[in-house]
């Protein structure tokens, strides 16, 4: 049986990636849902364009959508999610609207009030490698941010194992392609500003920081995060620095990852001293992790790489949908 999945925000970068992935999913029919500026027609080569419907509760019920993806801004997601749920669809939200646990925390980091506190409390955080037990039964899944996905997959297993000297702090130096800023035009992401350039932004106040703190169990004083804009279209590479506790070899750190991710289909580990690059993960749902360690000083460096539009957005959203609808988690992604 084929399930129908609606996509709101299908003209944005993450939404377009959802259309691409779902178009090749063997058990799902993508349906474009037109909302506000979603009036342009995507171009499909050698394939029939998906059906289009208005973004209304009535259309959700008429088409019997099993799930609706919201690839929209947080305010729009808060506006649309209640109606989609009431119409009987389950929702995977790709914005930051439902990622944090309290309205107060949301307001502190996003600088605006949260209008759906009941749904915020209900939403399941959609990082399957750590939150899989809640996702299948959830009505609303909040897809993680791209930066926190790469960071948490690298950091949390080591925090759980107690091998990081947390008093010395963790530094996360994160670089992203320009598509992470979304498709809406701005001076900062225009060609002349980005090309042949490299810049840091939102220093000490990036809104993705609380996701890392919540999922990896860190205090804000223990975690320093800086986001930087690469003159590339896609990809995230994070270089994470810390001092170890009770570790003698790089293999000790690698062994922790191997034990934690033995059954995870989208985590790839590198041999000690080898590190991933962006080309290795482009247009895949993989997170690649590499470890380098200096036994004399106890310093360690972990490099974590993902495609921000796939494992950092649309691919992980499909991974969550698969869990929600009872499909194999890798369906349409491998």
Buried (B, 14 or more C-beta within 10 A) or exposed (E): EEBBBBBBBBBBBBBBBBBBBBBEBEBBBBBBBBBEEBEEEBEEEEEEEBEBBEBBBEBBEEBEBBBBBBBBBBBBBBBBBBBBBEBEBBBBBBBBBBBBBEBEBBEEBBEEEBBBBEBBEBBBBBBBBBBBEEBBEBBBBBBBBBBBBBBBBBBBBBBBBEBBBBEBBBBBBBBBBBBBBBBEEEEEBEEEBBEEEEEEEEEEEBBBBBBBBBBBEBEEEBBBBBBBBBBBBBBBBBBBBBBBBEBEEBBBBBEBBEEBBEEBBBBBBBEBEEBBEBEBBBEBBBBBBBBBBEEEEBBBBBBBBBBBBBBBBBBBBBBBBBBBBEBEBEBBBE
